[in-house]
């Protein structure tokens, strides 16, 4: 048989092993044996046979990149390298499945790691180790009982007790920023005037902050609600939506193309799908607002509880209005230069035209700013003073509306006031 024929055989063996690992919960022992032992053994045997038969005919070596390239000019040794890759990645995937089962990590959470390992080897290993770290960090420990029942301190264990899924995902996204920073340092490609990896990093930071905020605020909702099956399933769907958003934006960065407003057929379809995912992930703020309002928990002032409900409840509708308009217009720029180069500080907002991202930013941060305003109101007017909080919330709606109209008129954020 030719190297090309053996290439197809090796691929079939590897794919069989990966499918066995993916569906291993159906028959753990049988499929684990097939994907974790039998298929890697076949690949390892084939690799050894190829090396024994054809190593002497190869040129080059491992002492330099050029020598490796020369070595792989032999199609048989190139095949050996490919089978080497298939066997070790499959073994790595099998180890992930066994480790996840032993440590109590849900198989559904491992599937993206298996896919990443199947496609990109070490990247999948990195993702799985990040998943393990997030799982361990958010695991409830009996010794942390005091931290979990007291209003503070704001420990990771307490966050995990109040909202384990959002806390674990926040830790995972924070760890995932490390390879993104590496890509930022290595990749010089630009998109819309800035490095292609800046946008994924911004989204990671924003979603980590959002998820941690939800975890913190979850302690003010009764566990009678947050432990109900429908609530648990809603959290799972929100987690899936966040993961899909990050994969989508990261893939666009890797291809140096637009994730938003991309008119290519596939990307346009993905944009519509991710728009729905954005609504789903933002809906977590709405359900939490309802839970805190109707089923409160925790000893907090009426003023602060009112601010929490207002801030969480405003996040989805304000975001929908601003993001919906932005999407409908096909761009966040209104006049000015369509580039993020020279934008405002770390945010990148346009300084020579309107930018709808300004209103979108303040809309999505209603869940932070309105509760902070409520804290100030409680300090100034007393813990039972709810009327000032209502006024502050209405004023914030006006602020978002003002930045929204300013952008639509083609004017930069705070033009002529703090910025020229």
URVENTA-V443984 format. One record per pair of residues at least 12 apart in sequence whose ideal C-beta (glycine too) atoms are under 6 Angstrom apart, sorted by the first residue. I is the first residue (numbers start at 1). GAP is how many residues later the second one is. Records with the same first field share a line. If there is no record, write none. Layout:
BEGIN
I->GAP  GAP
END
This chain:
BEGIN
3->72  73  76
7->72
10->73  76
13->26  29  30
14->72  76
16->23
17->18  22  73
18->100
20->14  15
21->14  72  76
24->73
25->82
35->59
36->58
40->47  50  51
43->40  43  44
44->43
46->37
47->33  36  37
50->30
51->29
54->22
58->13  16  19
89->28  32
92->25  33
93->21  24
96->14  17  32
105->30
113->14  15
130->42  45
134->34  37  38
137->19  34
138->22  26  29  30
140->21
144->13
148->13
159->56
162->53  56  57
163->52  55
165->70  74
166->45  48  49
167->48
169->42  70
170->38  41  42
173->31  34  35
174->34
177->27
180->17  20  21
183->14
184->13
189->67
191->65
192->147  148
193->146  147  148
194->146
196->57  60
197->56
200->49  50  53
203->46
207->35
213->154
214->70
217->71
219->79
220->72  77  78
221->70  71  76
222->73  75
225->66  70
237->43
238->43  46
241->36  39  40
242->39
244->33
245->29  32
248->22  26
261->69  70
282->34  37
285->27  30  31  82
286->30
288->24
289->20  23  24
292->16  17
293->16
301->77  82
302->82  84
303->71  74  75  80  82  83  86
304->70  74
306->80  83
307->63  64  67  82
308->63
310->60  83
311->55  56  59  60
312->55
314->52
315->51  52
318->45  48  82
319->44  45
322->37  38  41  82
323->37
326->30
332->23  24  25
333->17  20
334->19  20  73  76
335->18  19  75
336->14  16  17
337->15
349->64
350->62
351->61
353->57
354->53  56  57
355->52
356->51
358->45  49  55
359->41  44  45  48
362->38  41
363->37
370->23  26
373->19
374->15
377->12
END
